[in-house]
């Protein structure tokens, strides 16, 4: 039972890191990396991650979709702000378990 709870917490933290990195990759200067990161938010993998963590995937997808419209310098700042929100969401999930 304890092992299961520890693994759940580690999985939530890992999921949070994946989403946070994908958001940061959208702000990359490399168009190919940015495009692939954006596609991730429309993937079944992302939807599964959101379901598993009871996160509103549509809100995140809408945020990153709007992020793409900003110039690269602004994008980096906004991506970091979104990453902080993601951190808080996933940390709250871990702490509440």
C-alpha positions in Angstrom: 0.0 0.0 0.0 2.7 2.5 0.9 4.7 1.5 -2.2 1.6 2.2 -4.3 1.1 5.7 -2.8 4.8 6.6 -3.3 4.6 5.4 -6.9 1.4 7.5 -7.4 3.1 10.6 -6.1 6.2 10.0 -8.3 4.0 9.5 -11.3 2.1 12.7 -10.7 5.4 14.6 -10.3 6.7 13.0 -13.5 3.6 14.0 -15.4 3.9 17.5 -14.1 7.5 17.7 -15.4 6.4 16.4 -18.8 3.7 19.0 -19.2 6.0 21.8 -17.9 8.8 20.8 -20.4 6.3 20.7 -23.3 5.1 24.2 -22.4 8.7 25.4 -22.3 9.4 23.7 -25.6 6.6 25.7 -27.3 8.6 28.8 -26.4 11.7 27.4 -28.1 13.5 29.3 -30.9 13.6 26.0 -32.8 10.4 25.9 -34.9 10.5 22.1 -35.2 10.7 21.6 -31.4 8.0 24.2 -30.9 5.7 22.5 -33.4 6.2 19.1 -31.9 5.5 20.4 -28.4 2.3 22.0 -29.6 1.1 18.8 -31.2 1.7 17.0 -27.9 -1.2 19.0 -26.3 -3.5 17.6 -28.9 -2.4 14.0 -28.5 -4.0 11.1 -26.8 -1.0 10.9 -24.4 -1.8 14.3 -23.1 -5.5 13.6 -22.7 -4.6 10.4 -20.8 -2.2 12.3 -18.6 -4.9 14.9 -17.8 -7.5 12.2 -17.0 -5.0 10.4 -14.8 -4.3 13.6 -12.8 -7.8 15.1 -12.9 -6.5 18.2 -14.7 -8.5 20.3 -17.1 -6.6 19.6 -20.3 -8.8 22.0 -22.4 -7.6 24.9 -20.2 -4.0 24.0 -20.7 -4.4 23.4 -24.5 -6.2 26.8 -24.8 -3.4 28.5 -22.9 -0.6 27.0 -25.1 -2.6 27.6 -28.2 -2.7 31.3 -27.4 0.9 31.3 -26.4 2.0 30.5 -29.9 0.6 33.9 -31.1 3.1 35.9 -29.0 6.6 36.9 -30.1 9.4 34.6 -28.9 10.6 36.8 -26.1 7.2 37.2 -24.6 6.5 33.5 -25.2 9.4 32.6 -22.9 8.1 34.7 -20.1 4.5 33.5 -20.5 5.7 29.9 -20.8 7.5 30.3 -17.5 4.3 31.7 -15.9 2.3 28.8 -17.2 5.0 26.4 -15.9 4.5 27.8 -12.4 0.8 27.3 -12.6 1.4 23.7 -13.7 3.9 23.2 -10.9 1.2 24.4 -8.4 -1.5 22.2 -9.9 0.7 19.0 -9.8 2.2 19.8 -6.3 -1.3 20.3 -4.9 -2.2 16.9 -6.3 0.8 15.2 -4.7 0.3 17.0 -1.3 -3.4 16.2 -1.2 -2.8 12.4 -1.6 
